[in-house]
Amino acid sequence: MDENKREYLALIQEPIGRLSTASSIFKGFAATIVTGTAALSYADVKLVVLILSFIPILAFAALDLYYLQLERLYRGLYDAVLTGEHPVDFQIAPPRDKSFIKKYRASIWRCMTSPSIWLFYPAMIIILVVISILKVCGGI
C-alpha cells in the first residue's frame, strides 16, 4: 500500500472515531436523564416536568441516528478507498449519492434498525412512559 493511500485512510479514520465516541456520549446523557427522571418522580414533581424529559431523549436519538449515518458513510468511504473503488483524492466528505448510501446501509431507515439504536432508545422511552403513567395513576 502506498504512503498516500495510508495517509488518506488515516484521515478518514479520525471522524469515524469521533462519531462513535459522540454516539456513546449521547447514550450516556440519555441514560442519565432517564435515571434522574426516575429519581425525581418520587418527589413532588408535576407531570409536565416528566413529559418534558422526553424532549432531550428524542433529541439525543435523532442526533445518534444522524451520527450513525455519518459514521457508516465514512466507513463506506474507508472501504471504497481501501479496495480501490474510490481514488486517493484526500476529499474527506464521503459520497452521498443513493447508490453509495444503499451499498453501505447508511439510510436513516437502515440506521434506525441498528441494534445500537432500537435496543436503547425505545427502552428509554418505555421507562419514561411507565414513570409518567405511574405518576398519573398515583403509583409513585
N, C-alpha and C positions, 0 to 999 in steps of 0.2 A: 504494500500500500504506500503510495507516495505521500510526501510530507504535507502537501496542500490538502489532500483528502483527510488526513489525520487531523489537521488544524480545523478544517470545516466541521468535521464530526464533533470535535471538542466544543466548538462554538455552538452547535445545535444542542449538545447535551446540557449546557448551562440552563436554558429556560425549562427544560424537562424537569430538572432537579428542583428548580424554584417553584414550578407549578404543582408538583407533587407535595412539596412542603406546605404550600399555601392550602392545599386540599386538607391536609392533616390539621392545620390550624383552624380551618373553618369547622371541621367536625368537633374539635376541642371546644371552640366557642359555643357551638350549638348544644353540646352536652352540658356545658356549664350553665347555659341559660335554662335548660330543662331541669337540671338539678336545683338551681336557685328558685325556679318557679315552684317546684315540688316542696322545697323547704318553706317558701313564703306562703304556700297555700294553707299551712296550718295556722298562720297568723290571721288577723282580721284584715284580709285583702279583698278589695272589690273584684268582682268577676271581670270587669273591664281590664284591669291590670293583667289578669291571667290571659285574657284573649289577646291583649297587645303583645304578649310573648310569642305569639305565632309569627308575627311580622319578621323579627330577626331570623327565626328558624327558616322561614321561606326564603328570605334574602340570602342566607348562607347556602341553602340548597341550590338556588339559582346561580350563585357565584361558583359553587363547586361544580355544577354542570358545565358552566362556561369554561372553567379552568380544565376540567377533564377533557372537554372537546379540544381545547388548545393543546393540551398535552398529547392527545392522540394524533393531532396534526403534526406536531413536532416529531413524535416518534415515527410517523409515516415519512416525514422528510428525511429523518436519520436513516431509515431503512432504504429509501429510494437512493440516497447518496451512496450508501454502503454497497448496494447492488449495482450501481452504475446507471440507474434509471433517471437520475437527476444529475445535472452537471455540477461540478465544483465551481460555483459562481459566488460563493460567500454571501448569498442572499439569505438572511436569517428568517424572513417571513415564509411560513410554509404555504404551499399552493392551496387555494380554496375552491378549486373547480369541483364540480359534482362528482366526477369520476374518482378524484383523489379522496374526497370525503367518504365516498362509498367504499372504496378499497380498504381504507384504514379505519372503518367503522367510527367515523368522527361526527356523525349527525347527532343532533340533540336527542332524537329518539333512542339511538343506539347507546348514547351516554346515559340516558335515563334507565336503561335496562342493565347497566353495570351494577354488579353486586355492591360496589362501594357506595352507590347512591341508594338503590332500592332497599338494601338491608338496613341502612342507617336512618335516613330522614323520615320515612314513613313511621318507623318506631318512635322517633322523637315526637312526631305529630300525634300519634296514638296516645302516648303518655300525656301530652298536654290536653288532649280531648278528654281523657279519663279524669284527669285532675279537675278540669273545668266542670264536667258533669257531676263529679262528687261534690264540688263546691256548691253548685246549684241545688243539688238534692240534699245538701246539709250533711253529707257523709264525712266532710272534713271540717 
